[in-house]
Amino acid sequence: MLARRLDDRIRHICAQIAAAGQDPGSTDKEVEALLQELLAVIHKKVERLRIIATRKLLQAEGADNQDRRKHA
């Protein structure tokens, strides 16, 4: 699942939660299940952001090390 799809999934689940809040027929179990699903998707998103940040940090450190070797 691509990052964009995770964002779309988060929006969709939030819309479902909002709709459930307006629906007097929705149960606490339904809302709880949606909240658990939202939490899981947010965790996936955070993990992907951590991976991206780590890669960028390592690339930047690699570039810094190469520059230092050239100037030494």
mmCIF file of the N, C-alpha and C atoms, coordinates in Angstrom:
data_MODEL
# 
_entry.id   MODEL 
# 
loop_
_atom_site.group_PDB 
_atom_site.id 
_atom_site.type_symbol 
_atom_site.label_atom_id 
_atom_site.label_alt_id 
_atom_site.label_comp_id 
_atom_site.label_asym_id 
_atom_site.label_entity_id 
_atom_site.label_seq_id 
_atom_site.pdbx_PDB_ins_code 
_atom_site.Cartn_x 
_atom_site.Cartn_y 
_atom_site.Cartn_z 
_atom_site.occupancy 
_atom_site.B_iso_or_equiv 
_atom_site.pdbx_formal_charge 
_atom_site.auth_seq_id 
_atom_site.auth_comp_id 
_atom_site.auth_asym_id 
_atom_site.auth_atom_id 
_atom_site.pdbx_PDB_model_num 
ATOM 1   N N  . MET A 1 1  ? 0.847   -1.184 0.000  1.00 0.00 ? 1  MET A N  1 
ATOM 2   C CA . MET A 1 1  ? 0.000   0.000  0.000  1.00 0.00 ? 1  MET A CA 1 
ATOM 3   C C  . MET A 1 1  ? 0.892   1.247  0.000  1.00 0.00 ? 1  MET A C  1 
ATOM 4   N N  . LEU A 1 2  ? 0.686   2.120  -0.910 1.00 0.00 ? 2  LEU A N  1 
ATOM 5   C CA . LEU A 1 2  ? 1.477   3.337  -1.017 1.00 0.00 ? 2  LEU A CA 1 
ATOM 6   C C  . LEU A 1 2  ? 1.095   4.327  0.076  1.00 0.00 ? 2  LEU A C  1 
ATOM 7   N N  . ALA A 1 3  ? 1.989   5.287  0.327  1.00 0.00 ? 3  ALA A N  1 
ATOM 8   C CA . ALA A 1 3  ? 1.740   6.291  1.356  1.00 0.00 ? 3  ALA A CA 1 
ATOM 9   C C  . ALA A 1 3  ? 0.445   7.050  1.077  1.00 0.00 ? 3  ALA A C  1 
ATOM 10  N N  . ARG A 1 4  ? 0.223   7.380  -0.173 1.00 0.00 ? 4  ARG A N  1 
ATOM 11  C CA . ARG A 1 4  ? -0.994  8.113  -0.543 1.00 0.00 ? 4  ARG A CA 1 
ATOM 12  C C  . ARG A 1 4  ? -2.238  7.306  -0.173 1.00 0.00 ? 4  ARG A C  1 
ATOM 13  N N  . ARG A 1 5  ? -2.152  6.013  -0.400 1.00 0.00 ? 5  ARG A N  1 
ATOM 14  C CA . ARG A 1 5  ? -3.287  5.162  -0.067 1.00 0.00 ? 5  ARG A CA 1 
ATOM 15  C C  . ARG A 1 5  ? -3.518  5.115  1.437  1.00 0.00 ? 5  ARG A C  1 
ATOM 16  N N  . LEU A 1 6  ? -2.446  5.162  2.226  1.00 0.00 ? 6  LEU A N  1 
ATOM 17  C CA . LEU A 1 6  ? -2.613  5.215  3.674  1.00 0.00 ? 6  LEU A CA 1 
ATOM 18  C C  . LEU A 1 6  ? -3.316  6.507  4.076  1.00 0.00 ? 6  LEU A C  1 
ATOM 19  N N  . ASP A 1 7  ? -2.907  7.613  3.476  1.00 0.00 ? 7  ASP A N  1 
ATOM 20  C CA . ASP A 1 7  ? -3.564  8.892  3.767  1.00 0.00 ? 7  ASP A CA 1 
ATOM 21  C C  . ASP A 1 7  ? -5.045  8.830  3.412  1.00 0.00 ? 7  ASP A C  1 
ATOM 22  N N  . ASP A 1 8  ? -5.337  8.256  2.262  1.00 0.00 ? 8  ASP A N  1 
ATOM 23  C CA . ASP A 1 8  ? -6.735  8.118  1.846  1.00 0.00 ? 8  ASP A CA 1 
ATOM 24  C C  . ASP A 1 8  ? -7.501  7.220  2.815  1.00 0.00 ? 8  ASP A C  1 
ATOM 25  N N  . ARG A 1 9  ? -6.854  6.163  3.258  1.00 0.00 ? 9  ARG A N  1 
ATOM 26  C CA . ARG A 1 9  ? -7.494  5.235  4.201  1.00 0.00 ? 9  ARG A CA 1 
ATOM 27  C C  . ARG A 1 9  ? -7.783  5.938  5.526  1.00 0.00 ? 9  ARG A C  1 
ATOM 28  N N  . ILE A 1 10 ? -6.842  6.741  5.991  1.00 0.00 ? 10 ILE A N  1 
ATOM 29  C CA . ILE A 1 10 ? -7.050  7.498  7.237  1.00 0.00 ? 10 ILE A CA 1 
ATOM 30  C C  . ILE A 1 10 ? -8.245  8.434  7.094  1.00 0.00 ? 10 ILE A C  1 
ATOM 31  N N  . ARG A 1 11 ? -8.311  9.146  5.968  1.00 0.00 ? 11 ARG A N  1 
ATOM 32  C CA . ARG A 1 11 ? -9.445  10.054 5.734  1.00 0.00 ? 11 ARG A CA 1 
ATOM 33  C C  . ARG A 1 11 ? -10.774 9.294  5.701  1.00 0.00 ? 11 ARG A C  1 
ATOM 34  N N  . HIS A 1 12 ? -10.749 8.147  5.038  1.00 0.00 ? 12 HIS A N  1 
ATOM 35  C CA . HIS A 1 12 ? -11.972 7.347  4.911  1.00 0.00 ? 12 HIS A CA 1 
ATOM 36  C C  . HIS A 1 12 ? -12.446 6.853  6.284  1.00 0.00 ? 12 HIS A C  1 
ATOM 37  N N  . ILE A 1 13 ? -11.539 6.363  7.084  1.00 0.00 ? 13 ILE A N  1 
ATOM 38  C CA . ILE A 1 13 ? -11.913 5.877  8.420  1.00 0.00 ? 13 ILE A CA 1 
ATOM 39  C C  . ILE A 1 13 ? -12.428 7.033  9.277  1.00 0.00 ? 13 ILE A C  1 
ATOM 40  N N  . CYS A 1 14 ? -11.793 8.188  9.185  1.00 0.00 ? 14 CYS A N  1 
ATOM 41  C CA . CYS A 1 14 ? -12.260 9.363  9.941  1.00 0.00 ? 14 CYS A CA 1 
ATOM 42  C C  . CYS A 1 14 ? -13.678 9.741  9.523  1.00 0.00 ? 14 CYS A C  1 
ATOM 43  N N  . ALA A 1 15 ? -13.949 9.668  8.225  1.00 0.00 ? 15 ALA A N  1 
ATOM 44  C CA . ALA A 1 15 ? -15.300 9.969  7.733  1.00 0.00 ? 15 ALA A CA 1 
ATOM 45  C C  . ALA A 1 15 ? -16.292 8.950  8.277  1.00 0.00 ? 15 ALA A C  1 
ATOM 46  N N  . GLN A 1 16 ? -15.883 7.682  8.341  1.00 0.00 ? 16 GLN A N  1 
ATOM 47  C CA . GLN A 1 16 ? -16.767 6.656  8.883  1.00 0.00 ? 16 GLN A CA 1 
ATOM 48  C C  . GLN A 1 16 ? -17.048 6.902  10.367 1.00 0.00 ? 16 GLN A C  1 
ATOM 49  N N  . ILE A 1 17 ? -16.040 7.318  11.099 1.00 0.00 ? 17 ILE A N  1 
ATOM 50  C CA . ILE A 1 17 ? -16.220 7.611  12.527 1.00 0.00 ? 17 ILE A CA 1 
ATOM 51  C C  . ILE A 1 17 ? -17.159 8.791  12.710 1.00 0.00 ? 17 ILE A C  1 
ATOM 52  N N  . ALA A 1 18 ? -16.977 9.823  11.895 1.00 0.00 ? 18 ALA A N  1 
ATOM 53  C CA . ALA A 1 18 ? -17.853 10.995 11.970 1.00 0.00 ? 18 ALA A CA 1 
ATOM 54  C C  . ALA A 1 18 ? -19.294 10.610 11.648 1.00 0.00 ? 18 ALA A C  1 
ATOM 55  N N  . ALA A 1 19 ? -19.474 9.782  10.634 1.00 0.00 ? 19 ALA A N  1 
ATOM 56  C CA . ALA A 1 19 ? -20.823 9.341  10.261 1.00 0.00 ? 19 ALA A CA 1 
ATOM 57  C C  . ALA A 1 19 ? -21.443 8.498  11.370 1.00 0.00 ? 19 ALA A C  1 
ATOM 58  N N  . ALA A 1 20 ? -20.618 7.668  11.988 1.00 0.00 ? 20 ALA A N  1 
ATOM 59  C CA . ALA A 1 20 ? -21.129 6.835  13.084 1.00 0.00 ? 20 ALA A CA 1 
ATOM 60  C C  . ALA A 1 20 ? -21.562 7.707  14.261 1.00 0.00 ? 20 ALA A C  1 
ATOM 61  N N  . GLY A 1 21 ? -20.861 8.815  14.462 1.00 0.00 ? 21 GLY A N  1 
ATOM 62  C CA . GLY A 1 21 ? -21.233 9.734  15.543 1.00 0.00 ? 21 GLY A CA 1 
ATOM 63  C C  . GLY A 1 21 ? -22.572 10.406 15.299 1.00 0.00 ? 21 GLY A C  1 
ATOM 64  N N  . GLN A 1 22 ? -22.938 10.551 14.038 1.00 0.00 ? 22 GLN A N  1 
ATOM 65  C CA . GLN A 1 22 ? -24.213 11.171 13.677 1.00 0.00 ? 22 GLN A CA 1 
ATOM 66  C C  . GLN A 1 22 ? -25.355 10.158 13.621 1.00 0.00 ? 22 GLN A C  1 
ATOM 67  N N  . ASP A 1 23 ? -25.008 8.883  13.517 1.00 0.00 ? 23 ASP A N  1 
ATOM 68  C CA . ASP A 1 23 ? -26.007 7.824  13.366 1.00 0.00 ? 23 ASP A CA 1 
ATOM 69  C C  . ASP A 1 23 ? -26.405 7.291  14.738 1.00 0.00 ? 23 ASP A C  1 
ATOM 70  N N  . PRO A 1 24 ? -27.667 7.521  15.130 1.00 0.00 ? 24 PRO A N  1 
ATOM 71  C CA . PRO A 1 24 ? -28.099 7.029  16.449 1.00 0.00 ? 24 PRO A CA 1 
ATOM 72  C C  . PRO A 1 24 ? -28.133 5.498  16.528 1.00 0.00 ? 24 PRO A C  1 
ATOM 73  N N  . GLY A 1 25 ? -28.104 4.840  15.379 1.00 0.00 ? 25 GLY A N  1 
ATOM 74  C CA . GLY A 1 25 ? -28.144 3.382  15.370 1.00 0.00 ? 25 GLY A CA 1 
ATOM 75  C C  . GLY A 1 25 ? -26.782 2.726  15.501 1.00 0.00 ? 25 GLY A C  1 
ATOM 76  N N  . SER A 1 26 ? -25.716 3.525  15.426 1.00 0.00 ? 26 SER A N  1 
ATOM 77  C CA . SER A 1 26 ? -24.391 2.923  15.519 1.00 0.00 ? 26 SER A CA 1 
ATOM 78  C C  . SER A 1 26 ? -24.091 2.547  16.972 1.00 0.00 ? 26 SER A C  1 
ATOM 79  N N  . THR A 1 27 ? -23.348 1.469  17.124 1.00 0.00 ? 27 THR A N  1 
ATOM 80  C CA . THR A 1 27 ? -23.035 0.972  18.462 1.00 0.00 ? 27 THR A CA 1 
ATOM 81  C C  . THR A 1 27 ? -21.626 1.369  18.869 1.00 0.00 ? 27 THR A C  1 
ATOM 82  N N  . ASP A 1 28 ? -21.385 1.306  20.162 1.00 0.00 ? 28 ASP A N  1 
ATOM 83  C CA . ASP A 1 28 ? -20.045 1.591  20.668 1.00 0.00 ? 28 ASP A CA 1 
ATOM 84  C C  . ASP A 1 28 ? -19.028 0.606  20.100 1.00 0.00 ? 28 ASP A C  1 
ATOM 85  N N  . LYS A 1 29 ? -19.446 -0.636 19.886 1.00 0.00 ? 29 LYS A N  1 
ATOM 86  C CA . LYS A 1 29 ? -18.537 -1.647 19.336 1.00 0.00 ? 29 LYS A CA 1 
ATOM 87  C C  . LYS A 1 29 ? -18.109 -1.272 17.918 1.00 0.00 ? 29 LYS A C  1 
ATOM 88  N N  . GLU A 1 30 ? -19.028 -0.758 17.129 1.00 0.00 ? 30 GLU A N  1 
ATOM 89  C CA . GLU A 1 30 ? -18.702 -0.344 15.759 1.00 0.00 ? 30 GLU A CA 1 
ATOM 90  C C  . GLU A 1 30 ? -17.700 0.803  15.774 1.00 0.00 ? 30 GLU A C  1 
ATOM 91  N N  . VAL A 1 31 ? -17.952 1.775  16.627 1.00 0.00 ? 31 VAL A N  1 
ATOM 92  C CA . VAL A 1 31 ? -17.055 2.930  16.719 1.00 0.00 ? 31 VAL A CA 1 
ATOM 93  C C  . VAL A 1 31 ? -15.693 2.484  17.244 1.00 0.00 ? 31 VAL A C  1 
ATOM 94  N N  . GLU A 1 32 ? -15.694 1.611  18.234 1.00 0.00 ? 32 GLU A N  1 
ATOM 95  C CA . GLU A 1 32 ? -14.441 1.109  18.789 1.00 0.00 ? 32 GLU A CA 1 
ATOM 96  C C  . GLU A 1 32 ? -13.624 0.373  17.726 1.00 0.00 ? 32 GLU A C  1 
ATOM 97  N N  . ALA A 1 33 ? -14.297 -0.421 16.908 1.00 0.00 ? 33 ALA A N  1 
ATOM 98  C CA . ALA A 1 33 ? -13.604 -1.141 15.830 1.00 0.00 ? 33 ALA A CA 1 
ATOM 99  C C  . ALA A 1 33 ? -12.992 -0.164 14.823 1.00 0.00 ? 33 ALA A C  1 
ATOM 100 N N  . LEU A 1 34 ? -13.730 0.882  14.500 1.00 0.00 ? 34 LEU A N  1 
ATOM 101 C CA . LEU A 1 34 ? -13.207 1.901  13.581 1.00 0.00 ? 34 LEU A CA 1 
ATOM 102 C C  . LEU A 1 34 ? -12.006 2.620  14.188 1.00 0.00 ? 34 LEU A C  1 
ATOM 103 N N  . LEU A 1 35 ? -12.093 2.920  15.471 1.00 0.00 ? 35 LEU A N  1 
ATOM 104 C CA . LEU A 1 35 ? -10.976 3.594  16.139 1.00 0.00 ? 35 LEU A CA 1 
ATOM 105 C C  . LEU A 1 35 ? -9.742  2.705  16.178 1.00 0.00 ? 35 LEU A C  1 
ATOM 106 N N  . GLN A 1 36 ? -9.933  1.425  16.406 1.00 0.00 ? 36 GLN A N  1 
ATOM 107 C CA . GLN A 1 36 ? -8.806  0.487  16.407 1.00 0.00 ? 36 GLN A CA 1 
ATOM 108 C C  . GLN A 1 36 ? -8.176  0.391  15.015 1.00 0.00 ? 36 GLN A C  1 
ATOM 109 N N  . GLU A 1 37 ? -9.028  0.380  14.001 1.00 0.00 ? 37 GLU A N  1 
ATOM 110 C CA . GLU A 1 37 ? -8.536  0.339  12.627 1.00 0.00 ? 37 GLU A CA 1 
ATOM 111 C C  . GLU A 1 37 ? -7.752  1.614  12.299 1.00 0.00 ? 37 GLU A C  1 
ATOM 112 N N  . LEU A 1 38 ? -8.289  2.749  12.725 1.00 0.00 ? 38 LEU A N  1 
ATOM 113 C CA . LEU A 1 38 ? -7.604  4.026  12.516 1.00 0.00 ? 38 LEU A CA 1 
ATOM 114 C C  . LEU A 1 38 ? -6.246  4.032  13.207 1.00 0.00 ? 38 LEU A C  1 
ATOM 115 N N  . LEU A 1 39 ? -6.205  3.551  14.414 1.00 0.00 ? 39 LEU A N  1 
ATOM 116 C CA . LEU A 1 39 ? -4.947  3.495  15.157 1.00 0.00 ? 39 LEU A CA 1 
ATOM 117 C C  . LEU A 1 39 ? -3.920  2.633  14.428 1.00 0.00 ? 39 LEU A C  1 
ATOM 118 N N  . ALA A 1 40 ? -4.345  1.497  13.910 1.00 0.00 ? 40 ALA A N  1 
ATOM 119 C CA . ALA A 1 40 ? -3.433  0.608  13.185 1.00 0.00 ? 40 ALA A CA 1 
ATOM 120 C C  . ALA A 1 40 ? -2.883  1.275  11.923 1.00 0.00 ? 40 ALA A C  1 
ATOM 121 N N  . VAL A 1 41 ? -3.741  1.971  11.197 1.00 0.00 ? 41 VAL A N  1 
ATOM 122 C CA . VAL A 1 41 ? -3.304  2.637  9.963  1.00 0.00 ? 41 VAL A CA 1 
ATOM 123 C C  . VAL A 1 41 ? -2.364  3.796  10.292 1.00 0.00 ? 41 VAL A C  1 
ATOM 124 N N  . ILE A 1 42 ? -2.644  4.517  11.354 1.00 0.00 ? 42 ILE A N  1 
ATOM 125 C CA . ILE A 1 42 ? -1.754  5.605  11.770 1.00 0.00 ? 42 ILE A CA 1 
ATOM 126 C C  . ILE A 1 42 ? -0.390  5.051  12.159 1.00 0.00 ? 42 ILE A C  1 
ATOM 127 N N  . HIS A 1 43 ? -0.362  3.924  12.839 1.00 0.00 ? 43 HIS A N  1 
ATOM 128 C CA . HIS A 1 43 ? 0.913   3.295  13.189 1.00 0.00 ? 43 HIS A CA 1 
ATOM 129 C C  . HIS A 1 43 ? 1.707   2.928  11.932 1.00 0.00 ? 43 HIS A C  1 
ATOM 130 N N  . LYS A 1 44 ? 1.027   2.399  10.927 1.00 0.00 ? 44 LYS A N  1 
ATOM 131 C CA . LYS A 1 44 ? 1.705   2.079  9.661  1.00 0.00 ? 44 LYS A CA 1 
ATOM 132 C C  . LYS A 1 44 ? 2.290   3.338  9.040  1.00 0.00 ? 44 LYS A C  1 
ATOM 133 N N  . LYS A 1 45 ? 1.514   4.416  9.055  1.00 0.00 ? 45 LYS A N  1 
ATOM 134 C CA . LYS A 1 45 ? 1.961   5.683  8.480  1.00 0.00 ? 45 LYS A CA 1 
ATOM 135 C C  . LYS A 1 45 ? 3.203   6.200  9.215  1.00 0.00 ? 45 LYS A C  1 
ATOM 136 N N  . VAL A 1 46 ? 3.184   6.136  10.528 1.00 0.00 ? 46 VAL A N  1 
ATOM 137 C CA . VAL A 1 46 ? 4.321   6.600  11.324 1.00 0.00 ? 46 VAL A CA 1 
ATOM 138 C C  . VAL A 1 46 ? 5.559   5.759  11.028 1.00 0.00 ? 46 VAL A C  1 
ATOM 139 N N  . GLU A 1 47 ? 5.390   4.457  10.914 1.00 0.00 ? 47 GLU A N  1 
ATOM 140 C CA . GLU A 1 47 ? 6.520   3.584  10.588 1.00 0.00 ? 47 GLU A CA 1 
ATOM 141 C C  . GLU A 1 47 ? 7.122   3.945  9.235  1.00 0.00 ? 47 GLU A C  1 
ATOM 142 N N  . ARG A 1 48 ? 6.274   4.192  8.257  1.00 0.00 ? 48 ARG A N  1 
ATOM 143 C CA . ARG A 1 48 ? 6.780   4.574  6.934  1.00 0.00 ? 48 ARG A CA 1 
ATOM 144 C C  . ARG A 1 48 ? 7.508   5.907  6.982  1.00 0.00 ? 48 ARG A C  1 
ATOM 145 N N  . LEU A 1 49 ? 6.992   6.856  7.761  1.00 0.00 ? 49 LEU A N  1 
ATOM 146 C CA . LEU A 1 49 ? 7.669   8.146  7.899  1.00 0.00 ? 49 LEU A CA 1 
ATOM 147 C C  . LEU A 1 49 ? 9.019   7.983  8.592  1.00 0.00 ? 49 LEU A C  1 
ATOM 148 N N  . ARG A 1 50 ? 9.096   7.082  9.566  1.00 0.00 ? 50 ARG A N  1 
ATOM 149 C CA . ARG A 1 50 ? 10.376  6.816  10.234 1.00 0.00 ? 50 ARG A CA 1 
ATOM 150 C C  . ARG A 1 50 ? 11.395  6.255  9.247  1.00 0.00 ? 50 ARG A C  1 
ATOM 151 N N  . ILE A 1 51 ? 10.947  5.343  8.405  1.00 0.00 ? 51 ILE A N  1 
ATOM 152 C CA . ILE A 1 51 ? 11.837  4.747  7.408  1.00 0.00 ? 51 ILE A CA 1 
ATOM 153 C C  . ILE A 1 51 ? 12.347  5.809  6.441  1.00 0.00 ? 51 ILE A C  1 
ATOM 154 N N  . ILE A 1 52 ? 11.437  6.659  5.974  1.00 0.00 ? 52 ILE A N  1 
ATOM 155 C CA . ILE A 1 52 ? 11.825  7.730  5.047  1.00 0.00 ? 52 ILE A CA 1 
ATOM 156 C C  . ILE A 1 52 ? 12.819  8.681  5.712  1.00 0.00 ? 52 ILE A C  1 
ATOM 157 N N  . ALA A 1 53 ? 12.540  9.070  6.948  1.00 0.00 ? 53 ALA A N  1 
ATOM 158 C CA . ALA A 1 53 ? 13.422  9.992  7.666  1.00 0.00 ? 53 ALA A CA 1 
ATOM 159 C C  . ALA A 1 53 ? 14.795  9.362  7.888  1.00 0.00 ? 53 ALA A C  1 
ATOM 160 N N  . THR A 1 54 ? 14.827  8.087  8.236  1.00 0.00 ? 54 THR A N  1 
ATOM 161 C CA . THR A 1 54 ? 16.095  7.402  8.451  1.00 0.00 ? 54 THR A CA 1 
ATOM 162 C C  . THR A 1 54 ? 16.917  7.351  7.171  1.00 0.00 ? 54 THR A C  1 
ATOM 163 N N  . ARG A 1 55 ? 16.271  7.019  6.068  1.00 0.00 ? 55 ARG A N  1 
ATOM 164 C CA . ARG A 1 55 ? 16.981  6.969  4.788  1.00 0.00 ? 55 ARG A CA 1 
ATOM 165 C C  . ARG A 1 55 ? 17.568  8.325  4.425  1.00 0.00 ? 55 ARG A C  1 
ATOM 166 N N  . LYS A 1 56 ? 16.772  9.375  4.598  1.00 0.00 ? 56 LYS A N  1 
ATOM 167 C CA . LYS A 1 56 ? 17.247  10.721 4.261  1.00 0.00 ? 56 LYS A CA 1 
ATOM 168 C C  . LYS A 1 56 ? 18.413  11.128 5.157  1.00 0.00 ? 56 LYS A C  1 
ATOM 169 N N  . LEU A 1 57 ? 18.309  10.795 6.432  1.00 0.00 ? 57 LEU A N  1 
ATOM 170 C CA . LEU A 1 57 ? 19.379  11.120 7.369  1.00 0.00 ? 57 LEU A CA 1 
ATOM 171 C C  . LEU A 1 57 ? 20.657  10.384 6.993  1.00 0.00 ? 57 LEU A C  1 
ATOM 172 N N  . LEU A 1 58 ? 20.535  9.100  6.671  1.00 0.00 ? 58 LEU A N  1 
ATOM 173 C CA . LEU A 1 58 ? 21.718  8.324  6.292  1.00 0.00 ? 58 LEU A CA 1 
ATOM 174 C C  . LEU A 1 58 ? 22.315  8.818  4.982  1.00 0.00 ? 58 LEU A C  1 
ATOM 175 N N  . GLN A 1 59 ? 21.479  9.216  4.035  1.00 0.00 ? 59 GLN A N  1 
ATOM 176 C CA . GLN A 1 59 ? 21.977  9.768  2.776  1.00 0.00 ? 59 GLN A CA 1 
ATOM 177 C C  . GLN A 1 59 ? 22.727  11.067 3.023  1.00 0.00 ? 59 GLN A C  1 
ATOM 178 N N  . ALA A 1 60 ? 22.183  11.908 3.892  1.00 0.00 ? 60 ALA A N  1 
ATOM 179 C CA . ALA A 1 60 ? 22.829  13.191 4.198  1.00 0.00 ? 60 ALA A CA 1 
ATOM 180 C C  . ALA A 1 60 ? 24.161  12.959 4.893  1.00 0.00 ? 60 ALA A C  1 
ATOM 181 N N  . GLU A 1 61 ? 24.205  12.003 5.820  1.00 0.00 ? 61 GLU A N  1 
ATOM 182 C CA . GLU A 1 61 ? 25.462  11.707 6.502  1.00 0.00 ? 61 GLU A CA 1 
ATOM 183 C C  . GLU A 1 61 ? 26.483  11.142 5.516  1.00 0.00 ? 61 GLU A C  1 
ATOM 184 N N  . GLY A 1 62 ? 26.027  10.319 4.595  1.00 0.00 ? 62 GLY A N  1 
ATOM 185 C CA . GLY A 1 62 ? 26.927  9.775  3.574  1.00 0.00 ? 62 GLY A CA 1 
ATOM 186 C C  . GLY A 1 62 ? 27.501  10.865 2.700  1.00 0.00 ? 62 GLY A C  1 
ATOM 187 N N  . ALA A 1 63 ? 26.683  11.833 2.331  1.00 0.00 ? 63 ALA A N  1 
ATOM 188 C CA . ALA A 1 63 ? 27.146  12.961 1.511  1.00 0.00 ? 63 ALA A CA 1 
ATOM 189 C C  . ALA A 1 63 ? 28.143  13.805 2.293  1.00 0.00 ? 63 ALA A C  1 
ATOM 190 N N  . ASP A 1 64 ? 27.890  14.019 3.583  1.00 0.00 ? 64 ASP A N  1 
ATOM 191 C CA . ASP A 1 64 ? 28.813  14.786 4.415  1.00 0.00 ? 64 ASP A CA 1 
ATOM 192 C C  . ASP A 1 64 ? 30.164  14.082 4.515  1.00 0.00 ? 64 ASP A C  1 
ATOM 193 N N  . ASN A 1 65 ? 30.147  12.783 4.681  1.00 0.00 ? 65 ASN A N  1 
ATOM 194 C CA . ASN A 1 65 ? 31.395  12.024 4.779  1.00 0.00 ? 65 ASN A CA 1 
ATOM 195 C C  . ASN A 1 65 ? 32.171  12.088 3.471  1.00 0.00 ? 65 ASN A C  1 
ATOM 196 N N  . GLN A 1 66 ? 31.498  12.024 2.340  1.00 0.00 ? 66 GLN A N  1 
ATOM 197 C CA . GLN A 1 66 ? 32.169  12.110 1.043  1.00 0.00 ? 66 GLN A CA 1 
ATOM 198 C C  . GLN A 1 66 ? 32.795  13.488 0.868  1.00 0.00 ? 66 GLN A C  1 
ATOM 199 N N  . ASP A 1 67 ? 32.077  14.547 1.272  1.00 0.00 ? 67 ASP A N  1 
ATOM 200 C CA . ASP A 1 67 ? 32.621  15.904 1.168  1.00 0.00 ? 67 ASP A CA 1 
ATOM 201 C C  . ASP A 1 67 ? 33.868  16.055 2.045  1.00 0.00 ? 67 ASP A C  1 
ATOM 202 N N  . ARG A 1 68 ? 33.848  15.475 3.211  1.00 0.00 ? 68 ARG A N  1 
ATOM 203 C CA . ARG A 1 68 ? 34.997  15.578 4.112  1.00 0.00 ? 68 ARG A CA 1 
ATOM 204 C C  . ARG A 1 68 ? 36.216  14.883 3.505  1.00 0.00 ? 68 ARG A C  1 
ATOM 205 N N  . ARG A 1 69 ? 36.006  13.735 2.867  1.00 0.00 ? 69 ARG A N  1 
ATOM 206 C CA . ARG A 1 69 ? 37.110  13.000 2.248  1.00 0.00 ? 69 ARG A CA 1 
ATOM 207 C C  . ARG A 1 69 ? 37.713  13.802 1.091  1.00 0.00 ? 69 ARG A C  1 
ATOM 208 N N  . LYS A 1 70 ? 36.862  14.492 0.340  1.00 0.00 ? 70 LYS A N  1 
ATOM 209 C CA . LYS A 1 70 ? 37.356  15.281 -0.801 1.00 0.00 ? 70 LYS A CA 1 
ATOM 210 C C  . LYS A 1 70 ? 38.216  16.458 -0.328 1.00 0.00 ? 70 LYS A C  1 
ATOM 211 N N  . HIS A 1 71 ? 37.839  17.046 0.806  1.00 0.00 ? 71 HIS A N  1 
ATOM 212 C CA . HIS A 1 71 ? 38.536  18.235 1.299  1.00 0.00 ? 71 HIS A CA 1 
ATOM 213 C C  . HIS A 1 71 ? 39.724  17.895 2.184  1.00 0.00 ? 71 HIS A C  1 
ATOM 214 N N  . ALA A 1 72 ? 39.884  16.648 2.502  1.00 0.00 ? 72 ALA A N  1 
ATOM 215 C CA . ALA A 1 72 ? 40.987  16.264 3.411  1.00 0.00 ? 72 ALA A CA 1 
ATOM 216 C C  . ALA A 1 72 ? 42.299  16.123 2.682  1.00 0.00 ? 72 ALA A C  1 
# 
